[in-house]
Amino acid sequence: MTREEDKKARPAALGGIDPGPELAAVFDDLETLLKNGDVIEALTSRGINASLALLAADALRAYLSGRKADAAEDFATAAEEIRGRLAASAEAPGSDDGSPGEPSRSNGRR
């Protein structure tokens, strides 16, 4: 691909479009959804911790907004927590694919 073709293929890199507002709206909707009690209950029943999902979403939001250090820290924390929960569930007798985890610090539910 020539440099000119590359410029046409990536207009945002040249200041052509700003996906920031649309991405912010998507993440706002995702955050609202992941804080919904019914959604938390459904995820928890599948062994998914909504607080960890929120942390991972925050990490991706930070990365997409250029806050790479924040993103790296949040992704590392989420990965460490998920690994720990997987290891704990593998060690527990009769466990399945995951644990609902600790109550959320943000909403008091699992």
Phi, psi and omega per residue, in radians:
M1 nan 2.318 3.112
T2 -1.332 2.883 3.127
R3 -1.045 -0.683 -3.141
E4 -1.151 -0.737 3.095
E5 -1.124 -0.668 3.113
D6 -1.083 -0.721 3.115
K7 -1.074 -0.711 3.140
K8 -1.212 -0.591 -3.108
A9 -1.312 -0.418 -3.094
R10 -2.197 1.199 -3.086
P11 -1.118 -0.518 -3.117
A12 -1.134 -0.561 3.141
A13 -1.142 -0.360 -3.126
L14 -1.823 0.163 3.135
G15 1.527 0.220 -3.100
G16 -1.206 -0.878 3.128
I17 -2.237 2.702 3.095
D18 -2.120 1.791 -3.135
P19 -1.350 -0.041 -3.063
G20 -0.902 -0.911 -3.118
P21 -1.086 -0.701 3.131
E22 -1.180 -0.743 3.106
L23 -1.115 -0.710 3.112
A24 -1.051 -0.730 3.131
A25 -1.125 -0.724 3.113
V26 -1.093 -0.798 -3.140
F27 -1.184 -0.602 3.066
D28 -1.098 -0.760 3.101
D29 -1.110 -0.744 3.123
L30 -1.091 -0.753 3.125
E31 -1.071 -0.786 3.107
T32 -1.049 -0.771 3.139
L33 -1.087 -0.785 -3.101
L34 -1.269 -0.195 3.065
K35 -1.733 -0.052 3.129
N36 -1.286 2.247 -3.088
G37 -0.970 -0.738 3.138
D38 -1.144 -0.671 3.116
V39 -1.190 -0.751 3.109
I40 -1.019 -0.790 3.138
E41 -1.066 -0.775 3.140
A42 -1.128 -0.748 3.124
L43 -1.156 -0.753 -3.133
T44 -1.059 -0.676 3.137
S45 -1.128 -0.345 3.099
R46 -1.734 0.131 3.114
G47 1.391 0.374 -3.132
I48 -1.899 2.217 -3.136
N49 -1.547 2.051 -3.087
A50 -1.127 -0.566 3.124
S51 -1.147 -0.675 3.086
L52 -1.204 -0.620 3.084
A53 -1.118 -0.704 3.081
L54 -1.103 -0.729 3.124
L55 -1.090 -0.758 3.119
A56 -1.125 -0.684 3.096
A57 -1.133 -0.717 3.087
D58 -1.087 -0.668 3.112
A59 -1.096 -0.779 3.132
L60 -1.172 -0.677 3.081
R61 -1.038 -0.788 3.135
A62 -1.094 -0.766 -3.132
Y63 -1.079 -0.790 -3.099
L64 -1.215 -0.352 3.093
S65 -1.672 0.097 3.058
G66 1.586 0.059 3.119
R67 -1.583 1.252 -2.992
K68 -1.168 -0.629 3.126
A69 -1.138 -0.755 3.085
D70 -1.093 -0.746 -3.141
A71 -1.077 -0.788 -3.129
A72 -1.069 -0.742 3.141
E73 -1.128 -0.800 -3.130
D74 -1.177 -0.718 3.091
F75 -1.089 -0.734 3.136
A76 -1.102 -0.741 3.122
T77 -1.112 -0.802 3.135
A78 -1.076 -0.785 -3.137
A79 -1.097 -0.737 3.125
E80 -1.091 -0.765 3.123
E81 -1.113 -0.773 -3.135
I82 -1.126 -0.771 3.097
R83 -1.034 -0.774 3.127
G84 -1.069 -0.729 3.136
R85 -1.206 -0.640 3.077
L86 -1.123 -0.769 3.138
A87 -1.113 -0.747 3.140
A88 -1.130 -0.690 -3.133
S89 -1.248 -0.537 3.106
A90 -1.225 -0.523 -3.136
E91 -1.431 -0.426 -3.092
A92 -1.329 2.347 3.114
P93 -1.139 2.350 3.092
G94 1.212 0.341 -3.119
S95 -1.399 2.814 3.087
D96 -1.884 -2.450 -3.014
D97 -1.473 -0.003 -3.141
G98 3.030 2.892 -3.115
S99 -1.963 2.525 3.092
P100 -1.080 -0.454 3.059
G101 1.546 -2.995 -3.113
E102 -1.365 2.764 3.070
P103 -1.039 2.552 3.137
S104 -1.159 2.422 3.054
R105 -1.250 -0.455 -3.039
S106 -1.514 -0.479 -3.036
N107 -2.385 0.021 3.067
G108 1.293 0.004 3.119
R109 -1.911 2.918 3.098
R110 -1.469 nan nan
